[in-house]
């Protein structure tokens, strides 16, 4: 489906029915407007300002605690993000490389970890200044809500063009409460979680310790994890709250099964990629992070927020080069940062008002990168790489929402960003000097307007500019012929994007919500994969790319027991003129995606993590993705076919003495579909493909006791 030429026609087709909606409802609106419903009172971070989700002049999607708990073992962020429009969330089933998530096509090229969007947990960034993120700090078992912000307002968060994903840990229970979960599943899956929550006077405490083990579907895919997440809130007085966040993540091992060629996938999707077994390819990660967020209300209209955080991450990875030789890469990272913002409201004459926020962010990440030869998964010889890499940023931002005309809200904002990347090579005997340094600056403005047609219909239009710098991992390697060498790539420049978004939010009845967004993103100097070989990936800049798409989200409750949800994304992402790849699709991005869910709860649904399930509950999910490419040239060997999956969930909640229990059974890929789950972009040996799990099951039991 080609959207690049007739984009104006698509705009007209979308705008026409949206523009007619107020005409259909105007008489009702003038005679008797219904009261605003509680589901529209959900508060979200609309850019840098907090406001009702329904009134936010941008695409923003929320995932509540009940949905997170119903996703299963709550290990992979991709399990819940698949339902968000504009988000492609792929479980690689390879815990050495993390999940693969892209937002409006940004982040699809990531060979490991997350990039292209900002990830924030409890106000603390999980994305480093260069734009590289890790999902390991996200504790789904204690999460109360996830927000997915896309569109121009996401540019107010800095160096990332796709969007912002924020995760919030639940509030402490009023009384001492203990919770536990145990899951068992296919391929040796074992998951446990233990929580303690308590509020004593002005202090609330939530501590969550979880473990995860799996043998894996494929050869060489075993993994073991453990995580501790704790949040302590202290209400110092009626106007001041302090939040202390601590997160510890340990992954003693995660075997890397690598990708498969098309022939290998068809012959035996369970096998590991070339030389993975011989080299015992794997990764070890240890991460510790702590932060403080302080909020203080100066008066009824003004409040300040300050944050400071720090941590360290050690990463050791063994890679495969040939049947008899491999390599290892070790990273020792220290990171820290601080931020400050002032948010206020200025009442003008009549009903006019301005909500505003100003602030700054300053972050740093420095890592010692070492590497050397390996054989059979063990270090051999001396090191051949020893560098100190660092990234830092100092950004300033401002945003204002203007309500100066009846039924209209105007938004303006800007972020001034300065990012530096540095590499100091302390080991030059290999003849390659990996030292280098670059600085990037950008001022990204945002402007938009929302027409509040009535209490049940909003139409918004906004545009803005964004930029995305190379990450350190993308800068420290350079393509040399058919090889990737450890040479700092100072020729990479940031990609700069122009975003345009038109959308509507409509609640035609108390039980129905319809959201639609049409977007167009032009990007210059898109950073794309040049070559991936031996666990190393080099990147380059493309001339131009164009992303155009339509996102739809619909929720409907038939009654208190039945509800359904549908989200759909249609997107064209192509290289534009000025390059040999003109007209080719960007790899890793399906043109069409659909998520449909039908849920039933015997005694009604809950949205809070504090309310235990009573009675039975069941859901069926249907997930459809069209084909996608694994390489830039879009040839036959790099094509991954589309597929449709059916997942089923059944839960039973009951009370026994003072405890609440919940049993769970889930079956994914009910029809046992054979398909590619995710792709490794431009892999040199054409080992692009990571298989989807066949039919698999998980059972679990959880309990909650108020002491």
QUIHUGI-V610083 format. One line per field, one symbol per residue. burial: I if it has 16 or more other ideal C-beta (glycine too) atoms within 10 Angstrom, else O. A space follows every 50 residues. Layout:
burial: ???
This chain:
burial: OOIOOOOOOIOOOIOOOIOOIIOOIOOOOOOOOOOOOOOIOIOIIIIIIO IOIIIIIIIIIIIIIIIIIIIIIIIIIIIIIIIIIIIIIIIIIIIIIIII IIIIIIIIIIIIIIIIIIIIIIIIIIIIIIIIIIIIIIIIIIIIIIIIII IIIIIIIIIIIIIIIIIIIIIIIOOOIIIOIOIOIIOOIOIIIIIIIIIO OOOIIIIIIIOIOIOIIIOIIIIIIOIIIIIIIOOOOOOOIIIIIOIIII IOIIIIIIIIIIOIIOOOIOIIIIIIIIIIIIIIIOIOIOIIIIIOOOOO OOIIIIIOIIIOIOIIIIIIIOOOIIIIIIIIIOIIIIIOIOIIOOOOOO OOIOIIIOIOIIIIIIIIIIIIOIOOIOIOOOOOIIIOIIIIIOIOIIII IIIOOOOOIIIIIIIIIIIIIIIOIOIOOOOIOIOIOIOIOIOIOIOIII IIIIIIIIIIIIIIIIIIIIIIIIIIIIIOOOOIOIIIIOOIOIIIIOII IIIIIIIOOOOOIIIIIIIIIOIIIIIIIIIIIIIIIIIIIIIIIIIIII IIIIIOIOOOOOIIIIIIIIIIIIIIOOIOIOOIIIIIIIIOIIIIIOII IOOOIIOOIOOIIIOOIIIIIOIOIIOIIIIIOIOOOIIIOOIOIOIOII IIIOOOOOOIIIOIIIIIIIOOOOIIIIIIIIIOOIIIIIIIIIOIOIOI OIOIOOO
